[in-house]
């Protein structure tokens, strides 16, 4: 899926363990005014997860920071700096944190109805195909019965049997 990027928020990956929000702020302040710096914490260890987000007031400042800091070294680690994608909620249809979790309920119900309609149509189609196959089998069986009856009639009639014998010999 294509998520729109936030042009003034940068993702900063590859952070060393000793880097905190203050150090990250200091590393990026030369490029312009910073609105916010975040380093999400791992719930188990209460340490940052080796990445952070830097939000600039101006898009141009974010672009300059990304151009200059991507591939740069901070505390012995090479940084990866890109535009950040919006935060996503797990399980949400669209995945945007700005939308309530029930925002996709209507589309979910529509999809459910469409799936049920498709299943019903497939069942009807399969039933029609089975009926057509059964009708075809019956016609073939009737034709075979008709052929057998003709053969038995020919065998019962001595004249017809003699004609059949002559036809076989001549061919």
N, C-alpha and C positions, 0 to 999 in steps of 0.2 A: 504494500500500500504506500502511496505517496503522502507523506505528512508535510505540511508547510513548515519551513524552517523559521526560527526566530532570529532575525538578522542582527539583533543587538545582544543576544545571549550566546556565549561561547561555551562549548564543551571542552574541558581541559583534562586529557587523560594521561596516565603514566606518572601520577604524582608519587613522590617518595613518601614514606611513612611519617617522616618528621615535618612535612609540609602541612600547615594549618591554614585557616581562612585568612589570617592576617598576613602570612607570608605570600599567599596567592594574590591577595589584594596589592601588596607591595610590588610583586613581579609585573602586574598588569597596569598599574596606575600611570606609568609613563606614556601610555597610549591614549589616555583621556579619562574623563570623569566616570567613575564606577558607581552604578546604582546598587548592586548587590553581589555578594560572593557567597556561594554555598558549597560545602563538601558533605554530601550525604554520608551518614554513618551506617556501619554494619551493626545490626541490632545485637548480634552475639558478642562481638569484640568491642563495641563502642569506639572503633577507629574508623577513619574514612575509608572508602572503598577504592582508593587510588585514582579517583577522578573528582572533578568539581565543575562548577558552573560560575562564569563571570558574566554579569550583565552590565553593559555600558549604557550610558544615557543616549549616546549617538551611534547610529549604525556605522558611520565612517570610522569611528574610533574602534569599534569591534572588528571591522575589516582590517584596519591597520594592525591591531593586536594579533589577529589570526595570521596575517601575512608574516609578521616578524617572530611570533612565538612558536609556530608550528615547526617542530624539529629542533627547537632550542633545548638547552639542558637546564634543569633546575634540581639542585641537590643530587647531582650525578645521574639523574634519569632524564631520558629524552621525552619531551612532551608531544602529545598529539592534540592539536587545537583545531576544532571545526565549529561550524554553526550548530547550535543545539536544536534538537527536535522537541516539540511540546511534550510535557509529561503525560504519560498514559496511565489509565486505570486498568488494572488486570480485569479481564472478563467483560469489559465494555465493548459494545459493537463498534463504535467509532474509535474508542480508546482515548478520548480527550478528557483531561482532568476537569476542564471547564464545564462539561456536560454532566447532568445528574445521571445516575446509573439507570434510571427508568426511561431515559430519552430515546432509547432504541426499542422500546416495548411495542410501538405500533408496527415498526418494520418487522419485528420478530413475529408478531401475530399474522401479518400479511404473508410472510414466508411460510409459516405453518399452514395457512389456508391454501397457498399455492401448492405446497408439497402434498397436502391431502387431496386436492383436485387432480394433481398429476397421478397420484396412486390410484384414484378412482378411475381416471381415464385409461390408465394402463390395465387395470383389472377388466374394464369393459372391452378393451381391445383384445386382451388375451381370451376372454370368454367368446368373443366373436370369432377369433381365429380357431378356437377349439370347435365351435359349432360348424364353421366352414369345413374344417378337416373331417369332422364326423359325417357331414353331408357328402363330402367327396368319397369317403370310405364306403358309405351306403350305396352311392351310385356305382362305384366300381364293383361292389359285391353283387348288385342287381345285374350289371352287365355280365359278370362271370356266371351268374345263375342262368341268365338268358342263353349264354353260349353253351352251358352244360345241357340245358333243356333241348336246344337245337341238336346237339350231338346225340342225346338219348333218343330224340324223335327219329333222327336219321338211322340210328342203329335198329330201332324198332321196325322201321319200314324197310323190307328187304330190297325194294327197288332203289331207294335212296342210298342204302349201303353199297349196292352194286355200282351206282353212279359214282360214289365217293371213291371206291376202289379203282375204277377206271381212270378217274381224274388223277389219282395218286400215281398210277403207273405211267400215264402219259406225260407227267411232268418230271 
